[in-house]
Amino acid sequence: MRILFVDEDPAFRRDVSEAMCELEVDHVFADDLTSAHEEMTRKGNGQFDALVIDIGRPAAKGLDFLRALRAAGVQVPLIFSSRNESSDERVRGLELGADDYIVKPFEWRELLARLRAVVRRQLRALKVRVGAFEVNLAQRSVEVDGDRLDLSAREFDLLWILLEAGGRVVSMAELRKRLLDDGTHRSNVVAVHASHLRRKLAHAGRANIESVRGEGYRLRF
């Protein structure tokens, strides 16, 4: 595992480093939430298997960081640490999307066990079956009846959006917003990807993309 620890206490960071080296866990430090954001931006959130963040004082800053993280679609498992045993604080963190909460001081092996647990849970969640489709969100791959579909990045994104919709029509506005990250609003870009994906799904013989005039697209199983 590669873990990002966010804690401003130098003594704690020293103890973490010694413990993680002994446990053979790859780790990186950030002094505060701003540094953590910079670290994730510079290295990419996919470079970390989990985050351990001291919620600090005021606690609202840590909760705001978590809220922004989840709102941006970053689903890296996150464990809050704190010396405060307040159940209200734990509940707020978990409701906002934290995966676990550990109260300082704690045993390093307990932290490691919790880290392994949240990473395992995410890995299980990253593999989703929808009908005949098995989607591996970590690898960004799709199999139909055991056969892997050869999809481009945007074809994968489009298929996943339509699978998430469960047969409802997804509007062109929503598709453009979620698929096009280059600022363009040309609807024909979506149409081109939909056409390519339609041909590949037809070859697999398991689903079809239906164009709903004036609205968008939906997946017919």
C-alpha positions as CSV (number, residue, x, y, z in Angstrom):
1,M,0.0,0.0,0.0
2,R,1.0,3.6,-0.5
3,I,-0.5,5.9,2.2
4,L,-0.6,9.7,2.5
5,F,-0.5,10.9,6.1
6,V,-1.7,14.4,6.8
7,D,-0.6,15.6,10.3
8,E,1.1,18.8,11.5
9,D,2.8,17.1,14.6
10,P,6.5,16.5,13.8
11,A,6.8,13.9,16.7
12,F,3.8,12.0,15.4
13,R,5.1,12.0,11.8
14,R,8.5,10.7,13.1
15,D,6.6,7.9,15.0
16,V,4.5,7.1,11.9
17,S,7.6,6.9,9.7
18,E,9.4,4.5,12.1
19,A,6.3,2.3,12.4
20,M,5.4,2.2,8.7
21,C,9.0,1.4,7.8
22,E,8.9,-1.5,10.3
23,L,5.6,-2.7,8.8
24,E,7.0,-2.2,5.2
25,V,4.2,0.3,4.2
26,D,5.1,2.9,1.6
27,H,4.1,6.3,2.9
28,V,4.2,10.1,2.2
29,F,3.6,13.0,4.5
30,A,1.8,16.3,4.2
31,D,1.9,18.9,7.0
32,D,-1.6,20.3,6.4
33,L,-4.6,20.0,4.2
34,T,-3.3,22.5,1.7
35,S,-0.1,20.5,1.3
36,A,-2.3,17.3,1.0
37,H,-4.2,18.9,-1.8
38,E,-1.0,19.9,-3.6
39,E,0.5,16.4,-3.1
40,M,-2.6,14.7,-4.6
41,T,-2.7,17.2,-7.5
42,R,1.0,16.8,-8.2
43,K,1.1,13.0,-7.9
44,G,-2.5,12.2,-8.8
45,N,-5.0,10.7,-6.3
46,G,-4.6,7.3,-7.9
47,Q,-1.0,7.2,-6.6
48,F,-2.4,6.6,-3.0
49,D,-4.3,3.6,-1.7
50,A,-5.6,5.5,1.3
51,L,-5.3,8.8,3.2
52,V,-4.9,9.1,7.0
53,I,-5.8,12.7,8.0
54,D,-5.7,14.2,11.5
55,I,-8.9,16.1,11.7
56,G,-7.2,18.8,13.7
57,R,-8.8,21.9,15.2
58,P,-11.1,23.4,14.1
59,A,-12.5,20.1,13.0
60,A,-14.6,21.9,10.4
61,K,-11.5,22.3,8.2
62,G,-11.0,18.5,8.0
63,L,-14.6,18.0,7.3
64,D,-14.6,20.6,4.6
65,F,-11.6,19.0,3.0
66,L,-13.4,15.6,3.0
67,R,-16.6,17.2,1.6
68,A,-14.6,18.9,-1.3
69,L,-12.7,15.7,-1.9
70,R,-15.8,13.6,-2.4
71,A,-17.6,16.3,-4.3
72,A,-14.7,16.2,-6.8
73,G,-15.2,12.5,-7.3
74,V,-12.1,11.4,-5.4
75,Q,-12.9,8.1,-3.8
76,V,-9.6,7.2,-2.2
77,P,-10.3,5.5,1.1
78,L,-9.9,8.0,4.0
79,I,-9.4,7.4,7.7
80,F,-9.7,10.4,10.1
81,S,-7.6,10.4,13.2
82,S,-8.1,12.6,16.2
83,R,-7.6,12.9,20.0
84,N,-11.2,13.8,20.3
85,E,-13.5,10.9,21.2
86,S,-16.7,12.9,20.4
87,S,-19.2,10.7,18.7
88,D,-20.7,13.7,16.9
89,E,-17.4,14.4,15.2
90,R,-17.1,10.7,14.1
91,V,-20.7,10.7,12.8
92,R,-20.2,13.9,10.8
93,G,-17.0,12.5,9.2
94,L,-18.6,9.2,8.3
95,E,-21.7,10.8,6.9
96,L,-19.5,13.0,4.6
97,G,-17.7,9.9,3.2
98,A,-14.9,9.0,5.6
99,D,-14.3,5.3,5.6
100,D,-13.2,5.0,9.2
101,Y,-12.2,6.9,12.3
102,I,-9.4,6.1,14.8
103,V,-8.8,7.9,18.1
104,K,-5.2,8.8,19.1
105,P,-3.2,7.2,20.6
106,F,-3.6,4.0,18.7
107,E,-1.6,0.9,18.0
108,W,0.2,0.9,14.7
109,R,-1.0,-2.6,13.9
110,E,-4.6,-1.6,14.5
111,L,-4.1,1.3,12.0
112,L,-2.6,-1.1,9.5
113,A,-5.5,-3.5,9.9
114,R,-8.0,-0.6,9.4
115,L,-6.1,0.5,6.3
116,R,-6.2,-2.9,4.8
117,A,-9.9,-3.2,5.6
118,V,-10.9,0.0,3.9
119,V,-8.7,-0.7,0.8
120,R,-10.2,-4.2,0.5
121,R,-13.7,-2.7,0.7
122,Q,-12.9,-0.3,-2.0
123,L,-11.4,-2.9,-4.3
124,R,-14.6,-5.0,-3.9
125,A,-16.7,-2.0,-4.7
126,L,-14.7,-1.1,-7.8
127,K,-15.8,-4.3,-9.6
128,V,-19.5,-4.0,-10.5
129,R,-21.8,-6.4,-12.4
130,V,-24.7,-4.9,-14.3
131,G,-26.6,-7.6,-16.2
132,A,-24.1,-9.3,-18.5
133,F,-21.6,-6.5,-18.0
134,E,-18.7,-6.8,-15.5
135,V,-17.1,-3.4,-15.0
136,N,-13.8,-3.0,-13.3
137,L,-13.6,0.7,-12.3
138,A,-10.0,0.4,-11.1
139,Q,-8.7,-1.0,-14.4
140,R,-11.4,0.9,-16.4
141,S,-12.3,-2.3,-18.3
142,V,-15.5,-4.0,-19.3
143,E,-16.3,-7.7,-19.9
144,V,-19.4,-9.1,-21.5
145,D,-20.0,-12.8,-20.8
146,G,-16.3,-13.1,-20.0
147,D,-15.1,-11.4,-23.2
148,R,-13.4,-8.0,-22.8
149,L,-14.6,-5.1,-24.8
150,D,-11.9,-3.0,-26.6
151,L,-13.0,0.5,-25.5
152,S,-11.4,3.9,-25.7
153,A,-11.3,6.0,-22.5
154,R,-14.4,8.0,-23.6
155,E,-16.3,5.0,-24.8
156,F,-15.7,3.4,-21.3
157,D,-16.9,6.6,-19.6
158,L,-20.0,6.8,-21.9
159,L,-20.9,3.1,-21.2
160,W,-20.5,3.5,-17.5
161,I,-22.7,6.6,-17.4
162,L,-25.4,4.7,-19.3
163,L,-25.1,1.6,-17.1
164,E,-25.4,3.8,-14.0
165,A,-28.6,5.3,-15.5
166,G,-30.2,1.8,-15.5
167,G,-32.1,2.3,-18.8
168,R,-33.2,5.9,-18.2
169,V,-32.5,8.6,-20.8
170,V,-29.3,10.5,-20.1
171,S,-29.5,14.1,-21.5
172,M,-27.0,15.5,-23.9
173,A,-26.3,18.2,-21.5
174,E,-25.3,15.7,-18.8
175,L,-23.3,13.7,-21.2
176,R,-21.4,16.7,-22.5
177,K,-20.7,17.8,-18.9
178,R,-19.4,14.4,-17.9
179,L,-17.5,13.4,-21.0
180,L,-16.0,16.5,-22.5
181,D,-13.2,17.9,-20.4
182,D,-11.8,20.3,-23.0
183,G,-14.4,23.0,-22.8
184,T,-16.1,22.1,-26.0
185,H,-19.9,21.8,-26.2
186,R,-20.2,20.2,-29.6
187,S,-22.9,17.5,-29.4
188,N,-21.4,15.7,-32.4
189,V,-18.4,14.6,-30.2
190,V,-20.8,12.7,-28.0
191,A,-22.6,11.3,-31.0
192,V,-19.3,10.0,-32.5
193,H,-18.4,8.2,-29.3
194,A,-21.9,6.8,-29.0
195,S,-21.8,5.5,-32.6
196,H,-18.5,3.7,-32.0
197,L,-19.7,2.2,-28.8
198,R,-23.0,1.1,-30.4
199,R,-21.1,-0.9,-33.0
200,K,-19.0,-2.6,-30.4
201,L,-22.0,-3.5,-28.2
202,A,-23.8,-4.8,-31.3
203,H,-20.9,-7.1,-32.0
204,A,-21.1,-8.3,-28.4
205,G,-24.8,-8.8,-28.9
206,R,-25.9,-7.9,-25.4
207,A,-27.1,-4.3,-25.5
208,N,-27.9,-1.4,-27.7
209,I,-27.6,2.4,-27.4
210,E,-30.8,4.1,-28.3
211,S,-30.8,7.7,-29.4
212,V,-33.9,9.6,-28.1
213,R,-34.5,12.5,-30.4
214,G,-34.2,15.9,-28.7
215,E,-33.2,14.3,-25.4
216,G,-30.1,12.1,-25.3
217,Y,-29.2,8.4,-25.1
218,R,-30.2,5.3,-23.1
219,L,-29.0,1.8,-22.9
220,R,-31.4,-1.0,-23.9
221,F,-30.4,-4.4,-22.4
